[in-house]
C-alpha cells in the first residue's frame, strides 16, 4: 500500500490553503504544512472540523455569488 507523499511548502499554491492557514487537503488527506516540513492531520475530531470549515466557506462563497448575481434594488430607506 502506497502512502501519500506529503506536500512541501514550496509545492502548495495559495489557493490550496484553507483560508490562508497552513492546512492543506491533498490526496484525500489533511496536512499541516510549514516551511520546515509537513505533518499529516490525523485526529478525526480535528479533520471533521476542517471539513466543516470548508463546507461553511463554500456556503458563504455561494451566498456572496448569489448576492452579486441578483442584487436587491437600491432605493431610499423608508423612515
matplotlib code that plots the C-alpha trace (Angstrom):
import matplotlib.pyplot as plt

x = [0.0, 1.5, 1.5, 0.6, 3.6, 3.4, 3.1, 6.0, 5.8, 7.1, 4.6, 1.4, -0.4, -2.1, -5.5, -4.9, -4.6, -7.7, -8.4, -4.8, -3.9, -1.3, -4.0, -3.9, -6.1, -4.3, -4.8, -7.9, -5.9, -5.4, -1.9, -0.4, 2.4, 5.1, 8.5, 10.2, 8.0, 4.6, 2.6, -0.5, -3.6, -4.8, -7.1, -10.6, -12.2, -9.8, -10.2, -14.0, -13.7, -11.6, -14.2, -17.0, -15.0, -14.5, -18.3, -19.0, -16.6, -18.2, -21.7, -20.5, -18.9, -22.2, -24.2, -21.9, -22.0, -25.8, -25.9, -23.6, -25.7, -29.0, -28.5, -31.5, -32.7, -31.2, -33.7, -34.5, -34.6, -38.2, -38.5]
y = [0.0, 3.3, 6.3, 9.8, 12.0, 14.9, 18.3, 20.7, 24.4, 25.3, 23.0, 24.4, 27.0, 29.8, 28.6, 25.2, 26.6, 26.6, 30.3, 31.3, 28.8, 26.1, 23.4, 21.8, 18.9, 16.7, 13.1, 13.0, 13.8, 16.9, 18.2, 21.0, 22.4, 24.8, 25.9, 23.3, 20.3, 18.7, 16.9, 14.7, 15.8, 12.5, 13.4, 12.6, 15.4, 17.9, 16.8, 16.9, 20.5, 21.3, 19.6, 21.6, 24.8, 24.1, 23.5, 26.7, 28.7, 27.1, 28.1, 31.6, 31.8, 30.6, 33.2, 36.0, 34.9, 34.8, 38.3, 39.6, 37.9, 39.1, 42.3, 43.8, 47.1, 50.1, 52.6, 55.1, 53.9, 54.1, 56.2]
z = [0.0, -1.0, 1.3, 0.1, -0.5, 1.9, 0.3, 0.7, 1.5, -2.0, -3.7, -2.1, -4.1, -2.1, -3.5, -1.9, 1.6, 3.8, 4.2, 4.4, 7.1, 6.9, 6.5, 3.0, 1.7, -0.7, -1.9, 0.4, 3.5, 5.6, 6.1, 8.2, 6.0, 7.1, 5.7, 7.9, 6.9, 6.7, 9.3, 8.5, 10.4, 11.6, 14.6, 13.5, 15.5, 14.1, 10.5, 10.9, 12.0, 9.0, 6.7, 8.4, 7.9, 4.2, 3.9, 5.7, 3.5, 0.3, 1.5, 2.2, -1.3, -2.8, -0.9, -2.0, -5.6, -5.4, -4.0, -6.7, -9.4, -8.1, -6.2, -4.4, -5.9, -4.3, -3.2, -0.5, 3.1, 4.5, 7.6]

ax = plt.figure().add_subplot(projection="3d")
ax.plot(x, y, z, "-o")
ax.set_aspect("equal")
plt.show()
